[in-house]
Amino acid sequence: MGKDRRVFGNNLKLFLVKKGIASEDFAKKIGCTEYELCKIMDARLILDNKEELAIADALDTTVDELF
């Protein structure tokens, strides 16, 4: 069984709220649009390991913490 993308998206939302980061600002930081970020958070856009790592790095956390 693969990683649960819904958990990743929900935890991503939680991290953004906890850190007080606007989704528009975070999307720019990781090099995507706000629409694409919403798709990631809704588990409608599948990321590769490199993209997951970039998101974790931008939040000063680990990929494991997002899953």
C-alpha positions as CSV (number, residue, x, y, z in Angstrom):
1,M,0.0,0.0,0.0
2,G,1.3,3.4,-0.9
3,K,1.6,6.6,1.0
4,D,-1.8,8.2,1.9
5,R,-1.9,11.4,-0.1
6,R,-4.9,12.6,1.8
7,V,-2.9,12.5,5.1
8,F,-0.1,14.4,3.4
9,G,-2.5,17.1,2.2
10,N,-4.3,17.4,5.6
11,N,-1.0,17.7,7.4
12,L,0.3,20.3,4.9
13,K,-2.8,22.4,5.6
14,L,-2.2,22.0,9.4
15,F,1.4,23.0,9.1
16,L,0.5,26.1,7.1
17,V,-2.1,27.2,9.7
18,K,0.2,26.5,12.6
19,K,3.0,28.5,11.0
20,G,0.6,31.3,9.9
21,I,1.6,30.9,6.3
22,A,-0.8,32.0,3.6
23,S,-1.4,29.4,0.9
24,E,-0.7,31.9,-1.8
25,D,2.7,32.8,-0.3
26,F,3.6,29.1,0.3
27,A,2.7,28.2,-3.3
28,K,5.1,30.9,-4.6
29,K,7.8,29.7,-2.2
30,I,7.6,26.1,-3.6
31,G,7.2,27.2,-7.2
32,C,3.6,26.3,-8.0
33,T,0.3,28.1,-8.3
34,E,-2.2,28.4,-5.5
35,Y,-4.5,26.2,-7.5
36,E,-1.9,23.5,-7.7
37,L,-1.3,23.8,-4.0
38,C,-5.0,23.3,-3.3
39,K,-4.9,20.2,-5.5
40,I,-2.0,18.8,-3.5
41,M,-3.8,19.5,-0.2
42,D,-7.0,17.8,-1.7
43,A,-4.9,14.8,-2.8
44,R,-5.8,15.4,-6.5
45,L,-2.2,16.1,-7.5
46,I,0.4,13.4,-6.9
47,L,3.9,14.4,-6.1
48,D,7.2,12.6,-6.5
49,N,9.7,12.2,-3.7
50,K,11.7,15.3,-4.7
51,E,8.5,17.5,-4.6
52,E,7.5,16.1,-1.2
53,L,11.0,16.8,0.1
54,A,10.9,20.4,-1.3
55,I,7.6,21.0,0.5
56,A,8.9,19.5,3.8
57,D,12.1,21.6,3.5
58,A,10.1,24.8,2.9
59,L,8.1,24.0,6.2
60,D,11.3,23.1,8.1
61,T,10.1,19.6,8.7
62,T,10.5,16.1,7.3
63,V,8.5,14.2,4.8
64,D,7.7,11.6,7.5
65,E,6.1,14.4,9.6
66,L,3.8,15.2,6.7
67,F,2.7,11.6,6.4
